Amino acid sequence: MNHETIVHILTQLTDWGYTGIALALMIEVIPSELVLSYAGFMVNAGKITFIGAFLSGVIGGTIAQLFLYWLGYYGGRPFFEKYGKYLLIQQKHLNAAEKWFDQHGTIVIFTARFIPIVRHAISIPAGITRMPLSTFSLYTFAAMLPWTLLFIVIGMELGTHWEHIEVIGVRYIKPLSFIAVLGTFLYLFFSNWRNKRKE
C-alpha cells in the first residue's frame, strides 16, 4: 500500500474524530507515528482536544496489540506463517519478536514497543506463550502512554507538515530504541543480581 493510499484512509477515518483515531491505530497497515502526528495536527487546528486525542491514541494502540495477542493465543505461529503477510507482519518480524521474548521475558512487552521491527510483532509471542492477559495489558498500556504523547506533541509542532513525521520521527525513535534496549538489559542485570543475592 503506497503512502498516498495510507494518508487517504487515515484522513477518512479521522473525520470520525476520536473514534476514527482509535480505529486508525487498530489498522496495522497505518504506522502509529503517522496516525498520532495527524491527531496532533488536528489538536493544533482546534478540531479535537489534546486530552481526547491522547486517550484515543492510548486506547486504540492498546486494543490493536490486544488483537495481535489474541491471534497469537488462539491461532499460534501457524496462523501468522499463513496469514501474517495480510497484517504486514513478515517472518523476520515474528522471528525477531520471538527471540526477544524468549531471551528477555515479559519486560519486553513494554520496552520492545520502542524498537523497530520487534515492536510490530512482540504481542504475538506473548499470546502464543499464554502470558497472563492482565500483565500483558498493563505493560502495553504503560508503553502506549509515552509513545502517544511524543508523537501527538510532534504532530502539534509540525502542524500542516505532519506527514513529515515519517522522516522526522526517526530522530526520536533511534534514541528511544537505544534507551529501551539499555533499559531491558539493566532490568535483567539487576533482576539476576537480586535473585543471586536471595540464593
N, C-alpha and C positions, 0 to 999 in steps of 0.2 A: 504494500500500500504506500503510495507516494505522499510527500509532505502536504501537497495541496488537498488531497482527499482527507487526510487526517485533520487538517485545520478546518475543513468544511464540516466534517462530522462533529468536531469539538464545538464550533460556533453554533451549530444547530442544537446540540444538546444543552449548551449553557444558556440558550434562550429560555430554558425552563428554570433558570435561577439556581437556587441551592440544590434542588433535586437533580438538575442537569449536571452540576459539578460532581456530585456524588456518583451519578451514573457514568459519567465520562471516566472517572477513576476506576470504575469496575470493569471497563472495557480495556483489556490488556494491550490492545493494539495502539492505544494512545499513550505516549510517555507521560508519567505523572508530573514531571517537571513542566511539560507544556500545559497541562490542564491547570496546574496550580498557578503558573505565571499568568495565564489568561484570567484566572479568578482574581489575581492581584490587579490586573488591568481593569477588570470590572469594578473592583473596590475603588480604585483610583478615579474611575469615571463616575462614581456615585450611583452605580446601578444596584449594587449589593453592599452589605455591611461587612466590615472586616471579621467580626465575630462569626457571622453567618457563614462566610466563606471558609474560615478556619475550621469550624465544626463540620461543615460539609466535606472538607478535604480529609479530615481525620477519620470521620465515619466511613466515607466512601473508600478510602485507601485501606482501612481495616477490613471492611467487608470483602474487598477484592482479594485480599490474602486469605481470608476465611474460605472463600470459594475454592482457591487452589488447595488449601489444606484438606477440605472435604473430598476433593477429587483424588488427592493422594491417599486419603484414608479409605475410600471405598473403591477406587479404581486401581490404585497401586502403580508401580512403574510401568507395567504393560500398557496401561491406558495412555500414558504420556509418550511412550515409544510409538504408539499407533496414531494418536491424535494431537500430540503436543505441538506439531507444526501449525495447527489451526489456532493455537493460543500464542503463537510466536515464541514458543519455548523449544529451543533446539537441544539436541543431545548433549552438546558441550555445556549448556546452562545446567541441565539436570545432573550431569556428572560432577561439575564443579560444586553445585549446591550440596549434593550427597557427600562429597569428600569433606567439605567444610563442616557439615552437620555431624558426620561420624567422628571427625578429629576433635572438634571443639564443643560439642554438646549444645544444650538448649540456649546458651547465651547468644549464639549466633543469630537466633531469631530476631534479636534486637540489632546487633552490630552489623550483620550482613545486609541490612536494609540500605546501607550507605556504600556498598561495594558493588561496582558494575559487574555484570554477568551473574554473579551469585544472587544478588538481591531479587532478581526476577523470578527465581525458582526455589528459593530457600524454604518456602512454605510447603513444598511438595514432600521432601523427605520427612518433615515434621508430621505430616499426615500419614505417610507410609509407615513410620515407626510408632504411630498411635501416641504421639506426645499429648499429654493432658490438654484438653481444649482451653481450660482456664489459664494455664501457663502460657500457651501459645498466644491467646488473645491479649493477655497482659503485656507481653513483650512486643507484640505487633502494634498495639495501641500506643505504647510508650515511644516506639520508634517513629510512628507517624506524626507525633507532636512536633519535634524539631524539623523534620523533613517538610511538613506542610507549612509551618511558619516561615522557614527560609525562603521557599520558592514563591509564596504569596507576597512576601515583602519585596523580593527581587522583581516580581511582576509589577508591583506598585511603582517601583523606581523606574522600570523600563517604560511603563505607560503604553503608548501605541506601538512601541518596538518590542512588545512582549514575545514575539516569535523568535527573537534573537536568543532566547533562553537556551536553545539547543547548543549554541556556541559559548555563550557566557556562563552557562551552568557548569561547564567542565571545570572552570576555575574554582568552583566551590566544591564540586563532587570529589576532585582529587584529594584536597586536604581532608575532607570528611572520610574518604576511604582510608587514608593513612591513619587518622585518629581511631577509626573503627577497628582496623587490624591491630594497631598497638593496644587499644583497649581490650580486645579479645585475649591477646597474649598475656597482658598484665593480669587480667582476671584469672586466667588459667594458672599462671605462675603462683599467684598468691593463694589460690584455692588449693593447689598441690602442696604448697609450703605449710598451709594451715592444717591440712589433713595429716601431713607427716609429723607435725608437732603433736597432734592429738594421739597419734600412734605411739 
